[in-house]
Amino acid sequence: MKYGMNLLLWTSDVTEEHFPVLESLKAMGYDGVELPVFDMDLAKFQKVGKKLTELGLERTAVTVCTDTENPISPDKAIREAGLARLKKAVDMVAAAGATHLCGPIHSAIGSFTGQGPTTDEWNWGKETLAQAADYAKSQNVTLVAEYLNRFECYFLTSAADAARFCREVNHTHLKTMYDTFHANIEEKNLAAAMQSAFDQVVHVHISENDRSTPGEGHVDWDTTFQMLKQLGYDGWMVVEAFGLSLPALAAATKIWRRMYPSEEYLASHALAFMKRRMAG
């Protein structure tokens, strides 16, 4: 098992000023970090990757899609822009030495049509992500499509749907992930949801129901960790939490109040929580 921390708790743009955070996470005992990929600056990602290598921290990455770069848009030009953005994000991931590019890379986040996904959208998504996965494979990066809850997207909103999507694309470098925050909202039965998808799962986000310190809310952690062990999961387990330090991100994630003493408290307690639960 590898334990990671998503850097979105501190920033959406990791630079040299965040190197003390990286050093602190290494000292806590994390195996790696998850890098936000929004600003496509190759030199910056190379520099961050070099620092992470010096610290002995491995890395994954996360990004999103937008309305103007949407892989399932009815407008072919927008789908092509979505593919181009994913390829550029893969370049940043490779430059940083990361292995996985996670997130809702299948469709525009926060964008709705007033109905569920259509057959055309499903097929456009498969076509776009298959091409993106081809490119990712050439850069030794695995794409990891994340399903979100129904309030953040409409395309992939359950473990079963995300797994079916990846099975149909049937690409070695396109897989899915399991996020405890979204599962807590969408799944009727966590054990069944995990069993339905884990042949395609290569990444796990550990996130509390209020996006704060894992273990201090009401997510069904007993079932979650029981199933992780039963299913033999041995990949990345990355903490994903959000705070108020970034106004734009706080607005996007609907975080309106502070729910933990400090970022250091959240990160250290989350790591101890994950290790304790996996050992128990």
C-alpha positions as CSV (number, residue, x, y, z in Angstrom):
1,M,0.0,0.0,0.0
2,K,1.2,3.5,-0.8
3,Y,-0.1,6.5,1.2
4,G,-0.4,9.9,-0.4
5,M,-1.7,13.4,0.2
6,N,-3.5,15.5,-2.3
7,L,-1.9,18.9,-2.4
8,L,-5.2,20.7,-3.1
9,L,-5.5,21.1,0.6
10,W,-2.8,23.8,0.2
11,T,-2.8,24.9,-3.4
12,S,-4.0,24.3,-6.9
13,D,-0.6,25.4,-8.2
14,V,2.5,23.8,-6.6
15,T,5.6,26.0,-6.7
16,E,8.8,26.4,-4.8
17,E,7.0,28.2,-2.0
18,H,5.2,24.9,-1.2
19,F,8.4,22.9,-0.9
20,P,8.2,23.1,3.0
21,V,4.8,21.4,2.8
22,L,6.4,18.6,0.7
23,E,9.2,18.2,3.3
24,S,6.6,18.1,6.1
25,L,4.6,15.4,4.4
26,K,7.8,13.3,3.9
27,A,8.6,13.7,7.6
28,M,5.1,12.6,8.5
29,G,5.7,9.3,6.7
30,Y,3.8,9.8,3.4
31,D,4.9,7.8,0.5
32,G,3.9,10.4,-2.1
33,V,1.7,13.3,-3.0
34,E,-1.0,14.1,-5.6
35,L,-0.2,17.1,-7.8
36,P,-3.0,19.4,-9.1
37,V,-2.6,19.8,-12.9
38,F,-4.3,23.0,-14.0
39,D,-1.5,25.4,-15.0
40,M,0.2,23.7,-17.9
41,D,3.8,24.9,-17.2
42,L,6.2,22.2,-18.2
43,A,9.3,23.7,-16.5
44,K,7.4,24.2,-13.2
45,F,6.3,20.5,-13.2
46,Q,9.9,19.4,-13.9
47,K,11.2,21.5,-11.0
48,V,8.5,20.1,-8.6
49,G,9.3,16.6,-9.8
50,K,13.0,17.1,-9.2
51,K,12.3,18.2,-5.6
52,L,10.0,15.3,-5.0
53,T,12.7,12.9,-6.2
54,E,15.2,14.5,-3.9
55,L,12.8,14.0,-1.0
56,G,12.0,10.4,-2.0
57,L,8.3,11.1,-2.5
58,E,6.4,9.4,-5.3
59,R,3.6,11.2,-7.0
60,T,0.2,10.9,-8.8
61,A,-1.8,13.8,-10.3
62,V,-5.3,15.1,-10.6
63,T,-7.0,17.4,-13.1
64,V,-10.5,18.2,-14.4
65,C,-12.2,19.1,-17.7
66,T,-14.1,22.3,-18.6
67,D,-17.0,23.3,-20.8
68,T,-14.7,24.5,-23.5
69,E,-12.6,21.3,-23.4
70,N,-15.3,18.7,-22.8
71,P,-14.6,15.1,-24.0
72,I,-18.4,14.4,-24.4
73,S,-19.5,17.7,-26.0
74,P,-21.8,17.4,-29.1
75,D,-19.4,19.8,-30.7
76,K,-16.5,17.9,-32.3
77,A,-14.1,20.9,-31.9
78,I,-14.8,21.0,-28.2
79,R,-14.2,17.3,-27.9
80,E,-10.9,17.7,-29.8
81,A,-10.0,20.5,-27.4
82,G,-10.8,18.2,-24.5
83,L,-8.4,15.6,-26.0
84,A,-5.7,18.2,-26.5
85,R,-6.0,19.3,-22.9
86,L,-5.8,15.8,-21.6
87,K,-2.7,15.2,-23.7
88,K,-1.1,18.4,-22.4
89,A,-2.0,17.3,-18.8
90,V,-0.3,14.0,-19.5
91,D,2.8,15.9,-20.6
92,M,2.8,17.8,-17.2
93,V,2.4,14.5,-15.3
94,A,5.2,12.9,-17.2
95,A,7.5,15.9,-16.6
96,A,6.8,15.6,-12.9
97,G,7.5,11.9,-12.9
98,A,4.0,11.0,-11.8
99,T,2.4,7.7,-12.7
100,H,-1.4,8.4,-12.7
101,L,-3.6,11.2,-13.9
102,C,-6.8,11.1,-11.9
103,G,-10.0,13.0,-11.7
104,P,-13.3,13.5,-13.6
105,I,-11.4,13.5,-16.9
106,H,-14.5,12.1,-18.7
107,S,-16.6,15.2,-18.8
108,A,-16.8,18.9,-17.8
109,I,-17.1,19.3,-14.0
110,G,-20.2,21.2,-12.8
111,S,-21.8,21.2,-16.2
112,F,-25.3,19.8,-16.7
113,T,-27.8,19.3,-19.5
114,G,-30.9,18.6,-17.5
115,Q,-30.8,14.9,-18.2
116,G,-28.6,11.9,-17.8
117,P,-25.9,10.9,-20.2
118,T,-27.0,10.0,-23.7
119,T,-25.8,7.2,-25.9
120,D,-24.0,9.7,-28.1
121,E,-22.2,11.2,-25.1
122,W,-21.2,7.7,-23.8
123,N,-19.7,6.9,-27.2
124,W,-18.0,10.3,-27.6
125,G,-16.5,9.8,-24.1
126,K,-15.2,6.4,-25.0
127,E,-13.7,7.6,-28.3
128,T,-12.0,10.6,-26.7
129,L,-10.7,8.7,-23.6
130,A,-9.4,5.8,-25.8
131,Q,-7.3,8.3,-27.8
132,A,-6.1,10.0,-24.6
133,A,-5.2,6.6,-23.1
134,D,-3.1,5.8,-26.2
135,Y,-1.2,9.0,-25.7
136,A,-0.9,8.4,-21.9
137,K,0.5,4.9,-22.6
138,S,3.3,6.4,-24.7
139,Q,4.2,8.6,-21.7
140,N,4.0,5.7,-19.2
141,V,1.0,7.4,-17.5
142,T,-2.3,5.7,-16.5
143,L,-5.5,7.7,-16.8
144,V,-7.9,7.2,-13.9
145,A,-11.4,8.3,-14.6
146,E,-13.2,9.3,-11.3
147,Y,-16.9,9.2,-10.9
148,L,-18.4,12.1,-9.0
149,N,-21.7,12.5,-7.1
150,R,-24.8,13.7,-9.1
151,F,-24.3,17.3,-7.8
152,E,-20.9,17.7,-9.5
153,C,-21.5,15.9,-12.8
154,Y,-24.0,13.7,-14.6
155,F,-21.9,11.5,-16.8
156,L,-20.3,9.0,-14.4
157,T,-21.9,9.0,-11.0
158,S,-21.5,5.5,-9.6
159,A,-18.8,2.8,-9.2
160,A,-20.7,0.5,-11.5
161,D,-20.9,3.1,-14.3
162,A,-17.3,4.1,-14.1
163,A,-16.2,0.4,-14.2
164,R,-18.5,-0.3,-17.1
165,F,-17.1,2.7,-19.0
166,C,-13.5,1.5,-18.5
167,R,-14.4,-2.1,-19.5
168,E,-16.0,-0.9,-22.7
169,V,-13.0,1.3,-23.6
170,N,-10.9,-1.8,-22.7
171,H,-7.5,0.0,-22.6
172,T,-4.5,-0.9,-20.4
173,H,-4.0,2.8,-19.5
174,L,-7.6,3.8,-18.7
175,K,-8.9,2.7,-15.4
176,T,-11.1,4.0,-12.6
177,M,-10.9,4.9,-9.0
178,Y,-13.0,4.7,-5.8
179,D,-13.6,7.9,-3.8
180,T,-15.2,7.5,-0.4
181,F,-16.8,11.0,-0.5
182,H,-18.7,10.4,-3.7
183,A,-19.5,6.8,-2.7
184,N,-21.0,8.0,0.6
185,I,-23.5,10.1,-1.4
186,E,-24.3,7.8,-4.3
187,E,-23.9,4.1,-3.3
188,K,-26.7,2.2,-1.6
189,N,-24.3,-0.6,-0.5
190,L,-20.6,0.2,-0.2
191,A,-19.5,-3.4,-0.2
192,A,-21.5,-4.2,-3.4
193,A,-20.3,-1.0,-5.1
194,M,-16.7,-1.8,-4.4
195,Q,-17.1,-5.4,-5.6
196,S,-18.7,-4.2,-8.8
197,A,-15.8,-2.0,-9.8
198,F,-12.5,-3.2,-8.3
199,D,-11.4,-5.2,-11.3
200,Q,-10.9,-1.7,-12.8
201,V,-9.8,0.3,-9.7
202,V,-6.2,1.4,-9.5
203,H,-6.6,4.3,-7.1
204,V,-8.5,5.2,-4.0
205,H,-9.3,8.6,-2.5
206,I,-9.9,8.7,1.3
207,S,-12.2,11.6,1.9
208,E,-14.6,12.3,4.8
209,N,-18.2,13.2,4.3
210,D,-17.5,16.9,5.0
211,R,-14.2,16.9,3.1
212,S,-12.2,17.3,6.4
213,T,-10.2,14.9,8.5
214,P,-10.8,11.3,7.6
215,G,-12.2,9.3,10.6
216,E,-13.9,12.3,12.2
217,G,-17.1,12.2,10.2
218,H,-19.8,9.6,9.3
219,V,-18.4,7.7,6.3
220,D,-18.8,4.0,6.8
221,W,-15.1,3.3,7.3
222,D,-15.6,-0.2,8.8
223,T,-17.0,-1.4,5.5
224,T,-14.6,0.6,3.4
225,F,-11.5,-0.8,5.0
226,Q,-12.9,-4.3,5.4
227,M,-13.6,-4.4,1.6
228,L,-10.2,-2.9,0.7
229,K,-8.5,-5.7,2.6
230,Q,-11.0,-8.4,1.3
231,L,-10.5,-7.3,-2.3
232,G,-6.7,-7.3,-1.9
233,Y,-6.3,-3.7,-2.8
234,D,-2.6,-2.7,-2.8
235,G,-2.4,0.5,-4.8
236,W,-2.4,4.2,-3.8
237,M,-4.6,5.4,-1.0
238,V,-4.6,9.2,-1.2
239,V,-6.2,11.7,1.2
240,E,-8.4,14.2,-0.5
241,A,-9.5,17.1,1.6
242,F,-10.3,20.8,1.0
243,G,-10.2,24.0,3.0
244,L,-10.7,27.7,2.8
245,S,-7.1,28.7,1.8
246,L,-8.0,28.9,-1.9
247,P,-11.2,31.0,-2.5
248,A,-11.7,29.6,-6.1
249,L,-11.3,26.0,-4.9
250,A,-13.5,26.6,-1.8
251,A,-16.2,28.0,-4.1
252,A,-15.9,25.0,-6.5
253,T,-16.0,22.4,-3.6
254,K,-18.6,24.4,-1.6
255,I,-16.5,24.7,1.5
256,W,-17.8,27.6,3.5
257,R,-16.5,26.9,7.0
258,R,-13.2,25.7,8.5
259,M,-13.6,22.1,9.7
260,Y,-10.2,21.2,11.0
261,P,-7.6,22.8,13.3
262,S,-4.8,23.0,10.6
263,E,-3.6,21.5,7.4
264,E,-0.9,19.7,9.3
265,Y,-3.4,18.3,11.8
266,L,-5.5,16.9,9.0
267,A,-2.6,15.4,7.1
268,S,-0.9,13.8,10.1
269,H,-4.2,12.4,11.6
270,A,-5.3,11.1,8.2
271,L,-2.1,9.2,7.7
272,A,-2.3,7.6,11.2
273,F,-6.0,6.8,10.6
274,M,-5.3,5.0,7.3
275,K,-2.4,3.0,8.7
276,R,-4.3,2.1,11.8
277,R,-7.3,0.9,9.8
278,M,-5.3,-1.1,7.4
279,A,-3.4,-2.8,10.2
280,G,-6.5,-3.6,12.2
